[in-house]
Amino acid sequence: MTSKILNATAIAVFVKTPGISPVKTRLAATTGTAAAEQFYKLCTEAIQETLETASKTLDIVPFWAVGEEAGLSHPMWQGFETLHTGEGGLGQRQHHIYQSLLARYQRVILIGADSPQLSSRHLNNAIEALDSHSLDNNSFTLGPAVDGGYYLLAGRAPIAKDIWTNVTYSTAHTAEQLLAQLPSKAAILEPMTDVDTIEDINELKRELPAENLRNKSQKILLNYIVREFK
């Protein structure tokens, strides 16, 4: 029996647990800790609903990739199976989760909690691009963030640990650095905002058009930011 689940895609959402770790610190510097934590909570709920909806039509298996071992049993993360990211920097943590899941699943997608406007369509596009991008398993898909980072990385082949750790994160060149080091050329998805600061909130509102929202949690999030972040 193969150790992989053929045609299945693992999706790991990288999260931190409010009350254990600081969350959205740059946003909190403007809005205050309570508002930033509530925003973060609503973002994770929107992403959870998106993944639950997507799982009805796509062969995906969602996970919470939790930054703290003490957070694995937190009520916020009861919707999906939890995995501890391990210790170290973001690159080291991404490598650990990516390689662990790639040993069990045909494809792995890594996302964060900073882009709650993510939809089933985006996930489907990522999987389709991954499967059609090349004729072998050395294929990757990247969703670039407007600020130069990335909101999604998908792959079907191993990525060496030093590739992850050689990237400088949270800069305008993060995605560019990762793309330059991947073992093969990556398919590129449409750009999207990931929210780090209060300035990103207005972009998020534009990317969450109220008239098109079917995700109830996204509607709750949109109502919250319209009300609280004027």
Phi and psi in degrees as GROMACS dihedral restraints (atoms count N, CA, C in turn):
[ dihedral_restraints ]
;  ai    aj    ak    al  type     phi  dphi    fc
    3     4     5     6     1   -69.4    20    10
    4     5     6     7     1   149.7    20    10
    6     7     8     9     1   -81.7    20    10
    7     8     9    10     1    -9.7    20    10
    9    10    11    12     1  -100.4    20    10
   10    11    12    13     1   151.8    20    10
   12    13    14    15     1   -93.2    20    10
   13    14    15    16     1   103.8    20    10
   15    16    17    18     1   -58.9    20    10
   16    17    18    19     1   136.0    20    10
   18    19    20    21     1    69.5    20    10
   19    20    21    22     1     2.5    20    10
   21    22    23    24     1   -90.4    20    10
   22    23    24    25     1   148.5    20    10
   24    25    26    27     1  -119.9    20    10
   25    26    27    28     1   120.7    20    10
   27    28    29    30     1   -85.6    20    10
   28    29    30    31     1   133.7    20    10
   30    31    32    33     1  -120.2    20    10
   31    32    33    34     1   118.1    20    10
   33    34    35    36     1  -107.2    20    10
   34    35    36    37     1   125.4    20    10
   36    37    38    39     1  -101.8    20    10
   37    38    39    40     1   116.5    20    10
   39    40    41    42     1   -79.5    20    10
   40    41    42    43     1   122.1    20    10
   42    43    44    45     1  -137.0    20    10
   43    44    45    46     1   158.1    20    10
   45    46    47    48     1  -118.3    20    10
   46    47    48    49     1   156.8    20    10
   48    49    50    51     1  -101.8    20    10
   49    50    51    52     1   114.5    20    10
   51    52    53    54     1   -57.0    20    10
   52    53    54    55     1   140.4    20    10
   54    55    56    57     1    93.1    20    10
   55    56    57    58     1   -22.4    20    10
   57    58    59    60     1  -108.3    20    10
   58    59    60    61     1   -45.2    20    10
   60    61    62    63     1  -124.3    20    10
   61    62    63    64     1   149.2    20    10
   63    64    65    66     1   -64.5    20    10
   64    65    66    67     1   141.2    20    10
   66    67    68    69     1  -126.9    20    10
   67    68    69    70     1   147.7    20    10
   69    70    71    72     1    46.6    20    10
   70    71    72    73     1    54.0    20    10
   72    73    74    75     1   -66.1    20    10
   73    74    75    76     1   -36.2    20    10
   75    76    77    78     1   -70.4    20    10
   76    77    78    79     1   -35.9    20    10
   78    79    80    81     1   -68.3    20    10
   79    80    81    82     1   -41.8    20    10
   81    82    83    84     1   -62.6    20    10
   82    83    84    85     1   -28.5    20    10
   84    85    86    87     1   -62.3    20    10
   85    86    87    88     1   -24.8    20    10
   87    88    89    90     1  -100.4    20    10
   88    89    90    91     1   -42.4    20    10
   90    91    92    93     1   -94.9    20    10
   91    92    93    94     1   -16.7    20    10
   93    94    95    96     1    95.6    20    10
   94    95    96    97     1   155.0    20    10
   96    97    98    99     1   -64.3    20    10
   97    98    99   100     1   -43.3    20    10
   99   100   101   102     1   -62.0    20    10
  100   101   102   103     1   -45.2    20    10
  102   103   104   105     1   -66.5    20    10
  103   104   105   106     1   -39.6    20    10
  105   106   107   108     1   -66.2    20    10
  106   107   108   109     1   -39.7    20    10
  108   109   110   111     1   -67.7    20    10
  109   110   111   112     1   -37.8    20    10
  111   112   113   114     1   -67.0    20    10
  112   113   114   115     1   -41.2    20    10
  114   115   116   117     1   -58.1    20    10
  115   116   117   118     1   -45.7    20    10
  117   118   119   120     1   -62.8    20    10
  118   119   120   121     1   -43.6    20    10
  120   121   122   123     1   -59.9    20    10
  121   122   123   124     1   -44.4    20    10
  123   124   125   126     1   -66.6    20    10
  124   125   126   127     1   -34.1    20    10
  126   127   128   129     1   -62.2    20    10
  127   128   129   130     1   -46.2    20    10
  129   130   131   132     1   -65.5    20    10
  130   131   132   133     1   -34.4    20    10
  132   133   134   135     1   -68.0    20    10
  133   134   135   136     1   -37.9    20    10
  135   136   137   138     1   -65.3    20    10
  136   137   138   139     1   -42.8    20    10
  138   139   140   141     1   -65.6    20    10
  139   140   141   142     1   -40.1    20    10
  141   142   143   144     1   -61.2    20    10
  142   143   144   145     1   -44.6    20    10
  144   145   146   147     1   -64.6    20    10
  145   146   147   148     1   -39.2    20    10
  147   148   149   150     1   -59.4    20    10
  148   149   150   151     1   -45.1    20    10
  150   151   152   153     1   -69.5    20    10
  151   152   153   154     1   -36.9    20    10
  153   154   155   156     1   -64.0    20    10
  154   155   156   157     1   -41.1    20    10
  156   157   158   159     1   -66.2    20    10
  157   158   159   160     1   -44.4    20    10
  159   160   161   162     1   -63.6    20    10
  160   161   162   163     1   -32.3    20    10
  162   163   164   165     1   -68.2    20    10
  163   164   165   166     1   -13.4    20    10
  165   166   167   168     1   -77.7    20    10
  166   167   168   169     1   -23.4    20    10
  168   169   170   171     1  -121.0    20    10
  169   170   171   172     1   -19.6    20    10
  171   172   173   174     1  -114.1    20    10
  172   173   174   175     1   147.5    20    10
  174   175   176   177     1   -83.8    20    10
  175   176   177   178     1    76.6    20    10
  177   178   179   180     1  -121.4    20    10
  178   179   180   181     1   154.3    20    10
  180   181   182   183     1  -129.2    20    10
  181   182   183   184     1   107.2    20    10
  183   184   185   186     1   -83.7    20    10
  184   185   186   187     1   148.6    20    10
  186   187   188   189     1  -137.2    20    10
  187   188   189   190     1   149.3    20    10
  189   190   191   192     1   -93.1    20    10
  190   191   192   193     1   123.0    20    10
  192   193   194   195     1   -96.1    20    10
  193   194   195   196     1    98.9    20    10
  195   196   197   198     1   -94.1    20    10
  196   197   198   199     1   132.9    20    10
  198   199   200   201     1   -73.2    20    10
  199   200   201   202     1   -19.5    20    10
  201   202   203   204     1  -123.3    20    10
  202   203   204   205     1   135.6    20    10
  204   205   206   207     1   -61.6    20    10
  205   206   207   208     1   -35.0    20    10
  207   208   209   210     1   -69.3    20    10
  208   209   210   211     1   -16.3    20    10
  210   211   212   213     1   -90.7    20    10
  211   212   213   214     1    -4.5    20    10
  213   214   215   216     1   -60.7    20    10
  214   215   216   217     1   -31.3    20    10
  216   217   218   219     1  -102.0    20    10
  217   218   219   220     1    12.4    20    10
  219   220   221   222     1   -66.4    20    10
  220   221   222   223     1   143.0    20    10
  222   223   224   225     1   -55.9    20    10
  223   224   225   226     1   -28.2    20    10
  225   226   227   228     1   -62.2    20    10
  226   227   228   229     1   -25.4    20    10
  228   229   230   231     1  -110.2    20    10
  229   230   231   232     1    24.7    20    10
  231   232   233   234     1   -81.7    20    10
  232   233   234   235     1   -12.8    20    10
  234   235   236   237     1   -70.2    20    10
  235   236   237   238     1   -31.7    20    10
  237   238   239   240     1  -129.4    20    10
  238   239   240   241     1   166.4    20    10
  240   241   242   243     1   -62.9    20    10
  241   242   243   244     1   142.9    20    10
  243   244   245   246     1  -105.8    20    10
  244   245   246   247     1   145.7    20    10
  246   247   248   249     1  -129.7    20    10
  247   248   249   250     1   138.2    20    10
  249   250   251   252     1   -83.9    20    10
  250   251   252   253     1   132.0    20    10
  252   253   254   255     1   -69.5    20    10
  253   254   255   256     1   -15.5    20    10
  255   256   257   258     1    83.1    20    10
  256   257   258   259     1  -177.1    20    10
  258   259   260   261     1   -96.8    20    10
  259   260   261   262     1   176.9    20    10
  261   262   263   264     1   101.8    20    10
  262   263   264   265     1  -173.7    20    10
  264   265   266   267     1   -74.5    20    10
  265   266   267   268     1   176.7    20    10
  267   268   269   270     1   -61.3    20    10
  268   269   270   271     1   -39.7    20    10
  270   271   272   273     1   -61.8    20    10
  271   272   273   274     1   -43.9    20    10
  273   274   275   276     1   -63.9    20    10
  274   275   276   277     1   -39.7    20    10
  276   277   278   279     1   -68.9    20    10
  277   278   279   280     1   -41.8    20    10
  279   280   281   282     1   -63.0    20    10
  280   281   282   283     1   -42.8    20    10
  282   283   284   285     1   -58.2    20    10
  283   284   285   286     1   -45.3    20    10
  285   286   287   288     1   -60.3    20    10
  286   287   288   289     1   -48.2    20    10
  288   289   290   291     1   -68.8    20    10
  289   290   291   292     1   -44.4    20    10
  291   292   293   294     1   -59.8    20    10
  292   293   294   295     1   -50.6    20    10
  294   295   296   297     1   -68.1    20    10
  295   296   297   298     1   -37.1    20    10
  297   298   299   300     1   -62.3    20    10
  298   299   300   301     1   -43.0    20    10
  300   301   302   303     1   -77.1    20    10
  301   302   303   304     1   -32.8    20    10
  303   304   305   306     1   -65.6    20    10
  304   305   306   307     1   -23.4    20    10
  306   307   308   309     1   -71.7    20    10
  307   308   309   310     1   -15.5    20    10
  309   310   311   312     1  -116.9    20    10
  310   311   312   313     1   -22.0    20    10
  312   313   314   315     1  -128.1    20    10
  313   314   315   316     1   155.0    20    10
  315   316   317   318     1   -68.4    20    10
  316   317   318   319     1   -35.5    20    10
  318   319   320   321     1  -136.1    20    10
  319   320   321   322     1   154.1    20    10
  321   322   323   324     1  -132.8    20    10
  322   323   324   325     1   133.5    20    10
  324   325   326   327     1  -120.1    20    10
  325   326   327   328     1   129.7    20    10
  327   328   329   330     1  -109.5    20    10
  328   329   330   331     1   130.3    20    10
  330   331   332   333     1  -136.7    20    10
  331   332   333   334     1   168.4    20    10
  333   334   335   336     1  -113.6    20    10
  334   335   336   337     1  -175.5    20    10
  336   337   338   339     1   -97.1    20    10
  337   338   339   340     1    11.2    20    10
  339   340   341   342     1   -92.3    20    10
  340   341   342   343     1    -6.5    20    10
  342   343   344   345     1  -126.0    20    10
  343   344   345   346     1    73.8    20    10
  345   346   347   348     1   -71.2    20    10
  346   347   348   349     1    -8.1    20    10
  348   349   350   351     1   -79.7    20    10
  349   350   351   352     1    -3.7    20    10
  351   352   353   354     1   -54.3    20    10
  352   353   354   355     1   138.3    20    10
  354   355   356   357     1  -127.9    20    10
  355   356   357   358     1   172.1    20    10
  357   358   359   360     1   -58.5    20    10
  358   359   360   361     1   -35.2    20    10
  360   361   362   363     1   -61.6    20    10
  361   362   363   364     1   -42.7    20    10
  363   364   365   366     1   -62.6    20    10
  364   365   366   367     1   -42.3    20    10
  366   367   368   369     1   -66.1    20    10
  367   368   369   370     1   -42.4    20    10
  369   370   371   372     1   -63.0    20    10
  370   371   372   373     1   -41.3    20    10
  372   373   374   375     1   -62.2    20    10
  373   374   375   376     1   -38.8    20    10
  375   376   377   378     1   -64.2    20    10
  376   377   378   379     1   -42.6    20    10
  378   379   380   381     1   -69.8    20    10
  379   380   381   382     1   -42.9    20    10
  381   382   383   384     1   -63.8    20    10
  382   383   384   385     1   -41.4    20    10
  384   385   386   387     1   -65.3    20    10
  385   386   387   388     1   -38.3    20    10
  387   388   389   390     1   -62.7    20    10
  388   389   390   391     1   -43.7    20    10
  390   391   392   393     1   -75.6    20    10
  391   392   393   394     1   -29.8    20    10
  393   394   395   396     1  -100.1    20    10
  394   395   396   397     1    -5.0    20    10
  396   397   398   399     1   -70.7    20    10
  397   398   399   400     1   -34.4    20    10
  399   400   401   402     1  -146.8    20    10
  400   401   402   403     1   170.8    20    10
  402   403   404   405     1   -90.3    20    10
  403   404   405   406     1    -5.3    20    10
  405   406   407   408     1  -127.1    20    10
  406   407   408   409     1  -173.4    20    10
  408   409   410   411     1   -81.4    20    10
  409   410   411   412     1    -5.8    20    10
  411   412   413   414     1   -79.3    20    10
  412   413   414   415     1    66.2    20    10
  414   415   416   417     1  -132.1    20    10
  415   416   417   418     1   146.7    20    10
  417   418   419   420     1  -143.0    20    10
  418   419   420   421     1   156.3    20    10
  420   421   422   423     1  -133.2    20    10
  421   422   423   424     1   136.3    20    10
  423   424   425   426     1  -128.8    20    10
  424   425   426   427     1   134.5    20    10
  426   427   428   429     1  -102.8    20    10
  427   428   429   430     1   107.0    20    10
  429   430   431   432     1   -74.8    20    10
  430   431   432   433     1   137.7    20    10
  432   433   434   435     1   -85.4    20    10
  433   434   435   436     1   151.6    20    10
  435   436   437   438     1   -60.1    20    10
  436   437   438   439     1   -30.0    20    10
  438   439   440   441     1   -84.9    20    10
  439   440   441   442     1     3.9    20    10
  441   442   443   444     1   103.6    20    10
  442   443   444   445     1    -8.3    20    10
  444   445   446   447     1   -88.5    20    10
  445   446   447   448     1  -152.4    20    10
  447   448   449   450     1  -144.8    20    10
  448   449   450   451     1   142.8    20    10
  450   451   452   453     1   -97.7    20    10
  451   452   453   454     1   -11.5    20    10
  453   454   455   456     1  -154.1    20    10
  454   455   456   457     1   136.8    20    10
  456   457   458   459     1  -135.4    20    10
  457   458   459   460     1   124.5    20    10
  459   460   461   462     1  -123.4    20    10
  460   461   462   463     1   146.2    20    10
  462   463   464   465     1  -156.2    20    10
  463   464   465   466     1   160.7    20    10
  465   466   467   468     1  -122.1    20    10
  466   467   468   469     1     2.1    20    10
  468   469   470   471     1  -134.2    20    10
  469   470   471   472     1   157.0    20    10
  471   472   473   474     1   -62.1    20    10
  472   473   474   475     1   151.2    20    10
  474   475   476   477     1  -125.2    20    10
  475   476   477   478     1   121.1    20    10
  477   478   479   480     1   -59.1    20    10
  478   479   480   481     1   146.6    20    10
  480   481   482   483     1   -58.2    20    10
  481   482   483   484     1   -38.2    20    10
  483   484   485   486     1   -69.5    20    10
  484   485   486   487     1   -21.5    20    10
  486   487   488   489     1   -65.5    20    10
  487   488   489   490     1   -47.2    20    10
  489   490   491   492     1   -61.3    20    10
  490   491   492   493     1   -46.0    20    10
  492   493   494   495     1   -80.6    20    10
  493   494   495   496     1   -16.7    20    10
  495   496   497   498     1   -79.6    20    10
  496   497   498   499     1   -11.9    20    10
  498   499   500   501     1   -78.9    20    10
  499   500   501   502     1   138.1    20    10
  501   502   503   504     1   -92.9    20    10
  502   503   504   505     1   115.1    20    10
  504   505   506   507     1   -88.1    20    10
  505   506   507   508     1   159.3    20    10
  507   508   509   510     1    63.1    20    10
  508   509   510   511     1    39.5    20    10
  510   511   512   513     1  -129.4    20    10
  511   512   513   514     1   172.4    20    10
  513   514   515   516     1   -73.2    20    10
  514   515   516   517     1    -5.4    20    10
  516   517   518   519     1  -119.4    20    10
  517   518   519   520     1    11.4    20    10
  519   520   521   522     1   -59.4    20    10
  520   521   522   523     1   -52.4    20    10
  522   523   524   525     1   -63.3    20    10
  523   524   525   526     1   -41.3    20    10
  525   526   527   528     1   -59.4    20    10
  526   527   528   529     1   -42.9    20    10
  528   529   530   531     1   -64.1    20    10
  529   530   531   532     1   -43.8    20    10
  531   532   533   534     1   -65.6    20    10
  532   533   534   535     1   -44.8    20    10
  534   535   536   537     1   -59.5    20    10
  535   536   537   538     1   -37.0    20    10
  537   538   539   540     1   -68.5    20    10
  538   539   540   541     1   -21.3    20    10
  540   541   542   543     1  -105.0    20    10
  541   542   543   544     1   -13.3    20    10
  543   544   545   546     1   -60.1    20    10
  544   545   546   547     1   150.4    20    10
  546   547   548   549     1   -62.9    20    10
  547   548   549   550     1   -23.3    20    10
  549   550   551   552     1  -147.5    20    10
  550   551   552   553     1   166.5    20    10
  552   553   554   555     1   -62.7    20    10
  553   554   555   556     1   141.6    20    10
  555   556   557   558     1  -103.9    20    10
  556   557   558   559     1   145.8    20    10
  558   559   560   561     1   -73.7    20    10
  559   560   561   562     1   143.2    20    10
  561   562   563   564     1  -112.8    20    10
  562   563   564   565     1   128.4    20    10
  564   565   566   567     1   -89.2    20    10
  565   566   567   568     1   178.0    20    10
  567   568   569   570     1   -67.1    20    10
  568   569   570   571     1   144.9    20    10
  570   571   572   573     1   -66.0    20    10
  571   572   573   574     1   153.8    20    10
  573   574   575   576     1  -150.7    20    10
  574   575   576   577     1   151.2    20    10
  576   577   578   579     1   -79.9    20    10
  577   578   579   580     1   134.8    20    10
  579   580   581   582     1  -112.4    20    10
  580   581   582   583     1   135.6    20    10
  582   583   584   585     1   -87.8    20    10
  583   584   585   586     1   116.6    20    10
  585   586   587   588     1  -119.3    20    10
  586   587   588   589     1   -32.8    20    10
  588   589   590   591     1  -128.8    20    10
  589   590   591   592     1   171.6    20    10
  591   592   593   594     1   -63.7    20    10
  592   593   594   595     1   -30.2    20    10
  594   595   596   597     1   -65.1    20    10
  595   596   597   598     1   -29.0    20    10
  597   598   599   600     1   -72.7    20    10
  598   599   600   601     1   -18.2    20    10
  600   601   602   603     1   -62.3    20    10
  601   602   603   604     1   -42.8    20    10
  603   604   605   606     1   -62.5    20    10
  604   605   606   607     1   -38.2    20    10
  606   607   608   609     1   -65.4    20    10
  607   608   609   610     1   -40.5    20    10
  609   610   611   612     1   -61.1    20    10
  610   611   612   613     1   -40.9    20    10
  612   613   614   615     1   -60.7    20    10
  613   614   615   616     1   -37.5    20    10
  615   616   617   618     1   -70.4    20    10
  616   617   618   619     1   -28.4    20    10
  618   619   620   621     1   -90.6    20    10
  619   620   621   622     1     0.3    20    10
  621   622   623   624     1  -120.9    20    10
  622   623   624   625     1    65.8    20    10
  624   625   626   627     1   -63.6    20    10
  625   626   627   628     1   122.2    20    10
  627   628   629   630     1   -58.5    20    10
  628   629   630   631     1   -36.0    20    10
  630   631   632   633     1   -71.9    20    10
  631   632   633   634     1   -15.6    20    10
  633   634   635   636     1  -105.3    20    10
  634   635   636   637     1    -1.3    20    10
  636   637   638   639     1   -79.6    20    10
  637   638   639   640     1   126.1    20    10
  639   640   641   642     1  -108.3    20    10
  640   641   642   643     1   -17.5    20    10
  642   643   644   645     1   -79.7    20    10
  643   644   645   646     1   114.7    20    10
  645   646   647   648     1   -62.3    20    10
  646   647   648   649     1   -37.4    20    10
  648   649   650   651     1   -68.7    20    10
  649   650   651   652     1   -33.1    20    10
  651   652   653   654     1   -66.6    20    10
  652   653   654   655     1   -38.0    20    10
  654   655   656   657     1   -63.5    20    10
  655   656   657   658     1   -41.8    20    10
  657   658   659   660     1   -62.9    20    10
  658   659   660   661     1   -42.5    20    10
  660   661   662   663     1   -62.9    20    10
  661   662   663   664     1   -46.3    20    10
  663   664   665   666     1   -61.1    20    10
  664   665   666   667     1   -44.5    20    10
  666   667   668   669     1   -60.2    20    10
  667   668   669   670     1   -37.7    20    10
  669   670   671   672     1   -66.1    20    10
  670   671   672   673     1   -46.9    20    10
  672   673   674   675     1   -72.3    20    10
  673   674   675   676     1   -30.9    20    10
  675   676   677   678     1   -65.9    20    10
  676   677   678   679     1   -38.4    20    10
  678   679   680   681     1   -76.8    20    10
  679   680   681   682     1   -41.6    20    10
  681   682   683   684     1   -94.1    20    10
  682   683   684   685     1   -29.9    20    10
  684   685   686   687     1  -113.9    20    10
  685   686   687   688     1    72.7    20    10
